[in-house]
Amino acid sequence: MLQLQVLRQNPDWVKERLTVKQFKDTDVVDTILSLDDQRKKLQLEFDTTQAKVNSASKEIGQLMGKGQKEEAETKKQEVTALKNSLQPITDKLAEVEKRLQDTLVILPNLPSEKVPVGKTPADNIVVREGGKKPNLPAGSVPHWDLIKKYDIIDFETGAKITGSGFPLYKGKGARLQRGLIQYFLDFNTAAGYTEYLPPFMVNEASAYGTGQLPDKEGQMYYMPEDKFYMIPTSEVPITNIYRDEILKEADLPIKMTAYSPCFRREAGSFGKDVRGLNRVHQFEKVEIVQIVHPDKSYEVLEEMVNHVEKLLNTLELPYRILKLCGGDMGFASALTYDFEVYSGAQERWLEVSSVSNFETYQTNRMKIRFKDEKGKPQLVHSLNGSSMALPRVVAALLENNQTSDRIQLPTVLEKYIGSTLIS
């Protein structure tokens, strides 16, 4: 959530940054400032009236002490009238504060000055590429054929158990999933991230804190009886660990990593872009999150990008890093880098990771602060990245490493899956 003081200090600049993110209704900024003016006016009226109540009440005691009972009774009636006038002010103040809050959360995060101007993914900027695209043998097939050939993932039975978009991993497919999760966690903890295993459901406050609500209700699975949401990523629960806390500056940065299944209502269209593992309702992902000093967040963002890049290099996958334009960025992000791997058999790039700096957008919602050297509470910055999302990584590993009669996975995985050969 944007801070009110930012809107007040330079509303025209805020509107300009919102247009970079393709947010059209910039008049909302003026509405928010008007509501804040109303809130301040009502608060002043309340405080002034309450001060009169306090002053008159004090006078009553003084009058009673002097034996002036008639004057004291008159003053009591005045206090009663003042107190009665407070309730309408309180009600109106609560109404305006709610409207202010409800309107403020409509605004997405402001994009960094580093964000390219653009409307669609075609306007994203390729920062760099790495790895070597595979030279596949004749007759190579996409992963949805490979998983049937080697009997490692069963979409039909998954659909019978649950529905479309819920794959059933089996045999070497299940072992590959488990091995990749462990490898990614080990890679992250070796870089100083503390591992967590969080709850896979969160309450409304947690979903609101990281920006999933009110922006992404339709993408999350919801249990109305308990008011719990199935998590779309472990970023949600582990960032909320520090909600409503004041941290010590010496404790920053806080580095966290977690595995979780992720649940998203994002499948449902047809064609090769969403076929097989390209898009599913449930998938596994390992996440990295950092909570950092605001002066360090863009330095940390580059550190996290380099970390994910190193991980992809160990998997010997061809990749490219994109800096997302304003129109392709997430609601809560100030700057995002996407990682895509090249899928040899599909001959297309598949997104496998996003690394984002949210600056204070999430931490303002969650009230995560630290005390600076003067003892003044300041908002920290939060960042997160996929390290890694498994489905498309698995798709690329299977496709790019296929021969006519086997799949030979990278040797770095041997210790985690027992054998790098699928045949």
LUMKOLFI-143925 format. One record per residue (C-alpha): residue number from 1; residue in one letter; x, y negated, z negated. Coordinates in nm, 2 decimals, m for minus. Example, Ala and Ser with C-alpha at 12.3 -4.5 7.8 and 13.67 -1.06 7.14 Angstrom:
PT    k  r      c1      c2      c3
PT    1  a    1.23    0.45   m0.78
PT    2  s    1.37    0.11   m0.71
***
This chain:
PT    k  r      c1      c2      c3
PT    1  m    0.00    0.00    0.00
PT    2  l    0.13   m0.34    0.09
PT    3  q    0.21   m0.58   m0.19
PT    4  l   m0.02   m0.89   m0.21
PT    5  q    0.27   m1.12   m0.26
PT    6  v    0.41   m1.01    0.08
PT    7  l    0.09   m1.11    0.25
PT    8  r    0.07   m1.44    0.06
PT    9  q    0.43   m1.54    0.13
PT   10  n    0.41   m1.51    0.51
PT   11  p    0.07   m1.39    0.65
PT   12  d    0.16   m1.48    1.01
PT   13  w    0.47   m1.26    0.99
PT   14  v    0.26   m0.98    0.84
PT   15  k    0.01   m1.00    1.13
PT   16  e    0.29   m0.99    1.38
PT   17  r    0.44   m0.68    1.23
PT   18  l    0.10   m0.51    1.22
PT   19  t    0.06   m0.57    1.59
PT   20  v    0.38   m0.39    1.65
PT   21  k    0.21   m0.09    1.49
PT   22  q   m0.09   m0.14    1.72
PT   23  f   m0.31   m0.25    1.44
PT   24  k   m0.57   m0.47    1.60
PT   25  d   m0.78   m0.61    1.32
PT   26  t   m0.52   m0.85    1.18
PT   27  d   m0.81   m1.08    1.05
PT   28  v   m0.82   m0.83    0.76
PT   29  v   m0.51   m1.01    0.62
PT   30  d   m0.72   m1.33    0.59
PT   31  t   m1.00   m1.13    0.43
PT   32  i   m0.76   m0.99    0.17
PT   33  l   m0.62   m1.34    0.09
PT   34  s   m0.98   m1.48    0.06
PT   35  l   m1.08   m1.19   m0.18
PT   36  d   m0.76   m1.25   m0.38
PT   37  d   m0.85   m1.62   m0.41
PT   38  q   m1.20   m1.52   m0.54
PT   39  r   m1.04   m1.28   m0.78
PT   40  k   m0.81   m1.55   m0.92
PT   41  k   m1.10   m1.80   m0.95
PT   42  l   m1.32   m1.55   m1.14
PT   43  q   m1.03   m1.44   m1.36
PT   44  l   m0.97   m1.81   m1.45
PT   45  e   m1.34   m1.86   m1.52
PT   46  f   m1.34   m1.55   m1.74
PT   47  d   m1.03   m1.66   m1.93
PT   48  t   m1.16   m2.01   m1.98
PT   49  t   m1.49   m1.89   m2.11
PT   50  q   m1.32   m1.64   m2.34
PT   51  a   m1.10   m1.91   m2.47
PT   52  k   m1.41   m2.12   m2.55
PT   53  v   m1.56   m1.81   m2.74
PT   54  n   m1.25   m1.78   m2.94
PT   55  s   m1.23   m2.15   m3.02
PT   56  a   m1.60   m2.17   m3.12
PT   57  s   m1.57   m1.85   m3.33
PT   58  k   m1.28   m2.01   m3.52
PT   59  e   m1.49   m2.32   m3.58
PT   60  i   m1.77   m2.11   m3.73
PT   61  g   m1.54   m1.99   m4.00
PT   62  q   m1.42   m2.34   m4.07
PT   63  l   m1.77   m2.48   m4.09
PT   64  m   m1.88   m2.19   m4.32
PT   65  g   m1.59   m2.27   m4.54
PT   66  k   m1.70   m2.63   m4.57
PT   67  g   m2.06   m2.52   m4.65
PT   68  q   m2.19   m2.66   m4.33
PT   69  k   m2.43   m2.37   m4.26
PT   70  e   m2.66   m2.55   m4.02
PT   71  e   m2.37   m2.66   m3.80
PT   72  a   m2.23   m2.31   m3.82
PT   73  e   m2.56   m2.16   m3.70
PT   74  t   m2.57   m2.40   m3.40
PT   75  k   m2.21   m2.30   m3.32
PT   76  k   m2.31   m1.93   m3.34
PT   77  q   m2.58   m1.98   m3.08
PT   78  e   m2.32   m2.15   m2.86
PT   79  v   m2.10   m1.85   m2.90
PT   80  t   m2.38   m1.61   m2.81
PT   81  a   m2.46   m1.80   m2.50
PT   82  l   m2.09   m1.80   m2.40
PT   83  k   m2.06   m1.43   m2.46
PT   84  n   m2.37   m1.37   m2.25
PT   85  s   m2.22   m1.56   m1.96
PT   86  l   m1.91   m1.34   m1.97
PT   87  q   m2.09   m1.03   m1.84
PT   88  p   m2.19   m1.16   m1.50
PT   89  i   m1.84   m1.29   m1.45
PT   90  t   m1.70   m0.95   m1.55
PT   91  d   m1.94   m0.77   m1.31
PT   92  k   m1.85   m1.00   m1.02
PT   93  l   m1.48   m0.97   m1.10
PT   94  a   m1.50   m0.59   m1.09
PT   95  e   m1.69   m0.61   m0.76
PT   96  v   m1.43   m0.84   m0.60
PT   97  e   m1.14   m0.64   m0.73
PT   98  k   m1.29   m0.32   m0.58
PT   99  r   m1.35   m0.49   m0.24
PT  100  l   m0.99   m0.63   m0.25
PT  101  q   m0.85   m0.28   m0.32
PT  102  d   m1.07   m0.11   m0.06
PT  103  t   m0.96   m0.36    0.20
PT  104  l   m0.60   m0.36    0.11
PT  105  v   m0.56    0.01    0.17
PT  106  i   m0.69   m0.03    0.52
PT  107  l   m0.36   m0.19    0.62
PT  108  p   m0.08    0.04    0.73
PT  109  n    0.28   m0.01    0.62
PT  110  l    0.47   m0.28    0.81
PT  111  p    0.72   m0.15    1.06
PT  112  s    1.08   m0.23    1.00
PT  113  e    1.24   m0.49    1.23
PT  114  k    1.44   m0.19    1.37
PT  115  v    1.12   m0.03    1.51
PT  116  p    1.09   m0.04    1.89
PT  117  v    0.79   m0.21    2.04
PT  118  g    0.56    0.03    2.22
PT  119  k    0.22    0.20    2.23
PT  120  t    0.28    0.57    2.31
PT  121  p    0.54    0.84    2.27
PT  122  a    0.67    0.74    2.61
PT  123  d    0.80    0.43    2.45
PT  124  n    1.01    0.61    2.19
PT  125  i    1.39    0.57    2.21
PT  126  v    1.62    0.86    2.24
PT  127  v    1.90    0.79    1.99
PT  128  r    2.12    1.09    2.08
PT  129  e    2.11    1.45    2.19
PT  130  g    2.31    1.75    2.08
PT  131  g    2.35    2.12    2.15
PT  132  k    2.34    2.30    2.48
PT  133  k    2.02    2.39    2.67
PT  134  p    2.00    2.77    2.72
PT  135  n    2.06    2.94    3.06
PT  136  l    1.79    3.20    3.03
PT  137  p    1.79    3.52    3.24
PT  138  a    1.53    3.58    3.51
PT  139  g    1.20    3.70    3.37
PT  140  s    1.22    3.50    3.05
PT  141  v    0.89    3.44    2.88
PT  142  p    0.76    3.20    2.62
PT  143  h    0.74    3.29    2.25
PT  144  w    0.37    3.39    2.26
PT  145  d    0.47    3.67    2.49
PT  146  l    0.78    3.76    2.29
PT  147  i    0.59    3.80    1.96
PT  148  k    0.36    4.05    2.12
PT  149  k    0.65    4.23    2.29
PT  150  y    0.84    4.28    1.97
PT  151  d    0.53    4.29    1.74
PT  152  i    0.64    4.03    1.49
PT  153  i    0.35    3.78    1.48
PT  154  d   m0.02    3.87    1.52
PT  155  f   m0.25    3.59    1.60
PT  156  e   m0.55    3.81    1.67
PT  157  t   m0.55    3.97    1.32
PT  158  g   m0.49    3.63    1.16
PT  159  a   m0.80    3.50    1.34
PT  160  k   m1.00    3.80    1.22
PT  161  i   m0.88    3.74    0.86
PT  162  t   m0.93    3.36    0.86
PT  163  g   m0.97    3.19    1.19
PT  164  s   m0.79    3.05    1.49
PT  165  g   m0.46    2.89    1.41
PT  166  f   m0.37    3.12    1.11
PT  167  p   m0.09    3.35    1.23
PT  168  l   m0.01    3.68    1.05
PT  169  y    0.37    3.74    1.03
PT  170  k    0.48    4.10    1.01
PT  171  g    0.80    4.31    1.00
PT  172  k    1.09    4.12    1.14
PT  173  g    0.87    3.81    1.19
PT  174  a    0.79    3.79    0.82
PT  175  r    1.15    3.85    0.73
PT  176  l    1.26    3.58    0.97
PT  177  q    1.02    3.33    0.80
PT  178  r    1.14    3.43    0.46
PT  179  g    1.51    3.41    0.56
PT  180  l    1.47    3.07    0.73
PT  181  i    1.30    2.92    0.42
PT  182  q    1.58    3.05    0.19
PT  183  y    1.85    2.92    0.43
PT  184  f    1.69    2.58    0.45
PT  185  l    1.66    2.55    0.07
PT  186  d    2.02    2.66    0.02
PT  187  f    2.14    2.41    0.28
PT  188  n    1.95    2.13    0.10
PT  189  t    2.05    2.23   m0.26
PT  190  a    2.42    2.24   m0.14
PT  191  a    2.38    1.88   m0.04
PT  192  g    2.26    1.78   m0.39
PT  193  y    1.88    1.82   m0.36
PT  194  t    1.71    1.97   m0.67
PT  195  e    1.47    2.25   m0.57
PT  196  y    1.11    2.24   m0.67
PT  197  l    0.82    2.48   m0.62
PT  198  p    0.51    2.26   m0.65
PT  199  p    0.14    2.32   m0.66
PT  200  f   m0.01    2.38   m0.32
PT  201  m   m0.32    2.18   m0.41
PT  202  v   m0.33    1.82   m0.53
PT  203  n   m0.59    1.58   m0.67
PT  204  e   m0.72    1.27   m0.52
PT  205  a   m0.47    1.04   m0.70
PT  206  s   m0.18    1.24   m0.56
PT  207  a   m0.32    1.23   m0.20
PT  208  y   m0.38    0.86   m0.24
PT  209  g   m0.04    0.80   m0.37
PT  210  t    0.15    0.92   m0.07
PT  211  g   m0.09    0.77    0.18
PT  212  q   m0.29    1.07    0.29
PT  213  l   m0.60    0.90    0.15
PT  214  p   m0.79    0.71    0.29
PT  215  d   m0.61    0.76    0.62
PT  216  k   m0.61    1.14    0.68
PT  217  e   m0.92    1.29    0.50
PT  218  g   m1.02    1.47    0.82
PT  219  q   m0.69    1.65    0.85
PT  220  m   m0.69    1.80    0.51
PT  221  y   m0.88    2.10    0.37
PT  222  y   m1.09    1.98    0.07
PT  223  m   m1.26    2.17   m0.22
PT  224  p   m1.54    1.94   m0.33
PT  225  e   m1.62    2.13   m0.65
PT  226  d   m1.28    2.06   m0.79
PT  227  k   m1.19    1.76   m0.58
PT  228  f   m0.86    1.92   m0.48
PT  229  y   m0.69    1.90   m0.14
PT  230  m   m0.47    2.17    0.02
PT  231  i   m0.14    2.00    0.08
PT  232  p   m0.03    1.90    0.43
PT  233  t    0.33    1.90    0.32
PT  234  s    0.52    1.94   m0.01
PT  235  e    0.61    1.57    0.01
PT  236  v    0.27    1.50   m0.15
PT  237  p    0.32    1.69   m0.48
PT  238  i    0.69    1.63   m0.53
PT  239  t    0.68    1.25   m0.47
PT  240  n    0.39    1.23   m0.72
PT  241  i    0.62    1.39   m0.99
PT  242  y    0.73    1.03   m1.07
PT  243  r    0.39    0.86   m1.04
PT  244  d    0.33    0.59   m1.31
PT  245  e    0.69    0.62   m1.44
PT  246  i    0.96    0.36   m1.49
PT  247  l    1.29    0.52   m1.40
PT  248  k    1.64    0.42   m1.51
PT  249  e    1.85    0.26   m1.24
PT  250  a    2.13    0.50   m1.33
PT  251  d    1.91    0.79   m1.23
PT  252  l    1.88    0.68   m0.87
PT  253  p    1.89    0.83   m0.62
PT  254  i    1.65    1.12   m0.70
PT  255  k    1.69    1.40   m0.44
PT  256  m    1.43    1.67   m0.42
PT  257  t    1.36    1.96   m0.19
PT  258  a    1.07    2.20   m0.18
PT  259  y    0.92    2.49    0.02
PT  260  s    0.55    2.51    0.07
PT  261  p    0.29    2.64    0.31
PT  262  c    0.12    2.34    0.48
PT  263  f   m0.24    2.32    0.57
PT  264  r   m0.37    2.09    0.85
PT  265  r   m0.68    2.07    1.06
PT  266  e   m0.48    1.98    1.37
PT  267  a   m0.53    2.28    1.61
PT  268  g   m0.83    2.32    1.82
PT  269  s   m0.74    2.19    2.17
PT  270  f   m0.63    2.42    2.45
PT  271  g   m0.33    2.46    2.68
PT  272  k    0.04    2.54    2.65
PT  273  d    0.10    2.23    2.43
PT  274  v   m0.09    2.40    2.14
PT  275  r   m0.05    2.76    2.23
PT  276  g    0.11    3.02    2.00
PT  277  l    0.33    2.85    1.73
PT  278  n    0.32    2.51    1.89
PT  279  r    0.03    2.40    1.67
PT  280  v   m0.13    2.59    1.39
PT  281  h   m0.35    2.53    1.08
PT  282  q   m0.12    2.69    0.83
PT  283  f    0.26    2.69    0.85
PT  284  e    0.57    2.69    0.63
PT  285  k    0.80    2.39    0.58
PT  286  v    1.09    2.29    0.37
PT  287  e    1.09    1.92    0.28
PT  288  i    1.35    1.68    0.15
PT  289  v    1.24    1.37   m0.05
PT  290  q    1.45    1.09   m0.20
PT  291  i    1.35    0.81   m0.44
PT  292  v    1.61    0.54   m0.42
PT  293  h    1.72    0.18   m0.50
PT  294  p    1.55   m0.06   m0.25
PT  295  d    1.89   m0.19   m0.14
PT  296  k    2.00    0.16   m0.04
PT  297  s    1.70    0.30    0.15
PT  298  y    1.82    0.25    0.50
PT  299  e    2.16    0.38    0.42
PT  300  v    1.99    0.69    0.27
PT  301  l    1.77    0.72    0.58
PT  302  e    2.07    0.76    0.80
PT  303  e    2.22    1.01    0.55
PT  304  m    1.90    1.22    0.57
PT  305  v    1.89    1.20    0.95
PT  306  n    2.25    1.33    0.96
PT  307  h    2.16    1.61    0.71
PT  308  v    1.88    1.74    0.93
PT  309  e    2.11    1.71    1.24
PT  310  k    2.37    1.92    1.08
PT  311  l    2.11    2.18    0.99
PT  312  l    2.00    2.20    1.36
PT  313  n    2.36    2.23    1.47
PT  314  t    2.40    2.54    1.25
PT  315  l    2.10    2.70    1.43
PT  316  e    2.26    2.63    1.76
PT  317  l    1.95    2.47    1.90
PT  318  p    1.96    2.19    2.16
PT  319  y    1.80    1.89    2.01
PT  320  r    1.74    1.52    2.05
PT  321  i    1.67    1.24    1.80
PT  322  l    1.40    0.98    1.87
PT  323  k    1.34    0.65    1.71
PT  324  l    0.96    0.61    1.71
PT  325  c    0.80    0.30    1.85
PT  326  g    0.54    0.11    1.65
PT  327  g    0.24    0.27    1.82
PT  328  d    0.36    0.63    1.76
PT  329  m    0.45    0.59    1.39
PT  330  g    0.27    0.73    1.09
PT  331  f    0.04    0.51    0.88
PT  332  a    0.27    0.48    0.58
PT  333  s    0.61    0.47    0.75
PT  334  a    0.83    0.17    0.80
PT  335  l    1.08    0.35    1.02
PT  336  t    1.07    0.71    1.15
PT  337  y    1.31    0.93    1.34
PT  338  d    1.17    1.24    1.51
PT  339  f    1.38    1.55    1.59
PT  340  e    1.28    1.77    1.88
PT  341  v    1.43    2.10    1.99
PT  342  y    1.43    2.22    2.35
PT  343  s    1.22    2.52    2.42
PT  344  g    1.39    2.70    2.70
PT  345  a    1.10    2.92    2.83
PT  346  q    0.85    2.65    2.80
PT  347  e    1.09    2.39    2.94
PT  348  r    0.98    2.12    2.70
PT  349  w    1.08    1.95    2.38
PT  350  l    0.91    2.05    2.06
PT  351  e    0.90    1.83    1.75
PT  352  v    1.04    2.00    1.44
PT  353  s    1.11    1.72    1.20
PT  354  s    1.03    1.36    1.11
PT  355  v    1.25    1.16    0.87
PT  356  s    1.09    0.84    0.74
PT  357  n    1.15    0.55    0.52
PT  358  f    0.83    0.43    0.35
PT  359  e    1.00    0.14    0.16
PT  360  t    0.76    0.04   m0.12
PT  361  y    0.44    0.15    0.05
PT  362  q    0.40    0.48   m0.14
PT  363  t    0.57    0.37   m0.46
PT  364  n    0.34    0.06   m0.49
PT  365  r    0.04    0.30   m0.48
PT  366  m    0.21    0.54   m0.73
PT  367  k    0.36    0.26   m0.95
PT  368  i    0.71    0.42   m0.94
PT  369  r    0.95    0.16   m1.07
PT  370  f    1.29    0.11   m1.22
PT  371  k    1.43   m0.16   m1.45
PT  372  d    1.70   m0.37   m1.29
PT  373  e    2.00   m0.50   m1.47
PT  374  k    1.78   m0.79   m1.61
PT  375  g    1.53   m0.54   m1.74
PT  376  k    1.27   m0.64   m1.49
PT  377  p    1.06   m0.36   m1.34
PT  378  q    1.11   m0.32   m0.96
PT  379  l    0.95   m0.08   m0.71
PT  380  v    1.18    0.19   m0.58
PT  381  h    1.18    0.30   m0.21
PT  382  s    1.07    0.65   m0.11
PT  383  l    1.19    0.86    0.19
PT  384  n    1.11    1.20    0.32
PT  385  g    1.20    1.44    0.60
PT  386  s    1.12    1.79    0.73
PT  387  s    1.42    2.02    0.67
PT  388  m    1.27    2.21    0.85
PT  389  a    0.91    2.29    0.98
PT  390  l    0.93    2.65    1.08
PT  391  p    0.68    2.73    1.36
PT  392  r    0.84    2.54    1.64
PT  393  v    1.19    2.62    1.51
PT  394  v    1.09    2.99    1.53
PT  395  a    0.95    2.94    1.88
PT  396  a    1.27    2.78    2.01
PT  397  l    1.49    3.04    1.83
PT  398  l    1.30    3.33    1.99
PT  399  e    1.28    3.17    2.34
PT  400  n    1.63    3.03    2.36
PT  401  n    1.80    3.35    2.24
PT  402  q    1.61    3.61    2.45
PT  403  t    1.78    3.85    2.68
PT  404  s    1.60    4.12    2.90
PT  405  d    1.57    4.36    2.61
PT  406  r    1.64    4.18    2.28
PT  407  i    1.65    3.85    2.09
PT  408  q    1.99    3.77    1.94
PT  409  l    1.96    3.51    1.67
PT  410  p    2.24    3.28    1.54
PT  411  t    2.49    3.45    1.32
PT  412  v    2.43    3.20    1.04
PT  413  l    2.10    3.37    0.97
PT  414  e    2.25    3.72    0.93
PT  415  k    2.29    3.70    0.55
PT  416  y    1.93    3.58    0.52
PT  417  i    1.75    3.83    0.74
PT  418  g    1.99    4.13    0.73
PT  419  s    2.03    4.15    1.11
PT  420  t    2.02    3.89    1.38
PT  421  l    1.88    4.13    1.63
PT  422  i    1.52    4.16    1.72
PT  423  s    1.45    4.45    1.96
***
